[in-house]
Amino acid sequence: MQPTSDPHTDPSVNPQKQRRGLSRILHATRYSWAGLRAGWNEPAFRQECVLALVLLPASLFVGQSWVECAALAASVIAVMVVELLNTAVESVVDRVGPEWHQLSKRAKDIGSAAVLLSLLLCAAIWCAALWQRFAA
């Protein structure tokens, strides 16, 4: 077994790994914004962003405590996070090759299932909060 090289001293390793402090934070922030822009190119993510524009402010009205407001907002953000992760999985699978493969299908199906579960969780949290606020 070969010794692993230290990414902080090995020049053959990605130079991004050598950044420290504020430089690292600034570069990481740029990469994150680039990821959000890339996600924006996905119709599902755009739809979820538009829905978030409505639901995030609504969480302040529907929630009766800061914990409820946080849970409502977090459920919306969680859907967006899972959608971005699903998009990343799909991008990697597509990068590997365009031909059909059972493992590629499986990876994409699992990513899609994760999005579905996050949407169902979000809907359940919102339905419960709306029921408690207006029907109870």
C-alpha positions in Angstrom: 0.0 0.0 0.0 1.4 3.4 -1.0 1.5 6.2 1.5 -1.2 8.8 0.7 0.2 12.2 -0.3 -0.6 15.2 1.8 -2.9 17.5 -0.3 -1.4 20.5 1.4 2.2 19.8 0.3 1.9 17.6 -2.8 2.1 19.9 -6.0 0.4 17.2 -8.1 -2.8 17.6 -6.0 -5.4 20.1 -7.0 -4.1 23.6 -6.0 -7.6 24.5 -4.6 -6.8 22.1 -1.7 -3.8 24.4 -0.7 -5.9 27.4 0.0 -6.3 28.6 3.6 -8.3 31.1 5.5 -10.2 33.9 3.8 -9.0 32.8 0.3 -10.5 29.4 0.9 -13.8 30.9 2.0 -14.0 33.3 -0.9 -13.2 30.5 -3.4 -15.7 28.2 -1.8 -18.4 30.9 -1.9 -17.7 31.4 -5.6 -18.1 27.7 -6.2 -21.3 27.6 -4.2 -22.8 30.4 -6.3 -21.7 28.6 -9.5 -23.5 25.6 -8.2 -26.7 27.6 -7.5 -26.5 29.1 -11.0 -26.0 25.6 -12.5 -29.0 24.4 -10.4 -31.1 27.3 -11.8 -30.8 25.7 -15.2 -32.8 22.7 -14.0 -36.6 23.3 -14.3 -37.4 21.4 -11.1 -35.0 23.5 -9.1 -36.4 26.7 -10.6 -39.9 25.6 -9.7 -38.8 24.9 -6.1 -37.1 28.3 -5.9 -40.3 30.0 -7.0 -42.3 28.0 -4.4 -39.7 28.9 -1.8 -40.3 32.6 -2.5 -43.9 32.1 -1.4 -43.4 29.5 1.3 -40.5 31.0 3.2 -42.3 34.3 4.0 -45.5 32.3 4.6 -43.7 30.2 7.2 -43.4 33.3 9.4 -47.2 33.7 9.3 -48.2 30.0 9.6 -45.8 29.1 12.3 -46.9 29.9 15.8 -43.5 29.8 17.4 -39.9 30.3 16.2 -39.5 26.5 16.2 -42.5 26.0 13.9 -41.4 28.8 11.6 -37.9 27.2 11.5 -39.4 23.7 10.8 -41.6 25.0 8.0 -38.7 27.0 6.4 -36.2 24.1 6.9 -38.6 21.7 5.1 -38.7 24.0 2.1 -34.9 24.4 2.0 -34.4 20.7 2.5 -36.3 20.1 -0.8 -34.0 22.5 -2.6 -30.9 20.9 -1.1 -32.0 17.4 -2.1 -32.9 18.6 -5.6 -29.4 20.0 -6.0 -27.8 16.8 -4.8 -30.1 14.8 -7.2 -28.9 17.1 -10.0 -25.3 16.5 -9.1 -25.8 12.7 -9.2 -27.5 13.0 -12.6 -24.7 15.1 -13.9 -22.0 12.7 -12.8 -24.0 9.8 -14.3 -24.4 11.6 -17.5 -20.7 12.5 -17.5 -19.7 8.8 -17.3 -21.5 8.1 -20.5 -24.7 8.4 -22.5 -25.3 4.7 -22.9 -28.0 3.0 -20.8 -26.7 1.1 -17.8 -28.5 -0.5 -14.9 -26.4 1.2 -12.3 -26.9 4.6 -13.9 -30.6 4.1 -13.9 -30.4 2.9 -10.3 -28.5 6.0 -9.2 -30.9 8.4 -11.0 -33.9 6.5 -9.6 -32.6 6.7 -6.0 -31.9 10.4 -6.4 -35.4 11.0 -7.7 -36.8 9.0 -4.8 -34.9 11.2 -2.4 -36.5 14.3 -3.9 -39.9 12.6 -3.7 -39.4 11.8 0.0 -38.2 15.4 0.8 -41.3 16.8 -1.0 -43.6 14.4 0.9 -42.0 15.4 4.2 -42.3 19.1 3.3 -46.0 18.7 2.4 -46.7 16.7 5.6 -45.1 19.4 7.7 -46.9 22.2 6.0 -50.3 20.4 6.1 -49.9 19.7 9.8 -48.9 23.3 10.5 -51.8 24.7 8.4 -54.2 22.3 10.1 -53.0 23.4 13.6 -53.1 27.0 12.7 -56.5 27.2 10.9 -58.6 24.1 11.5 -57.9 23.3 15.2 
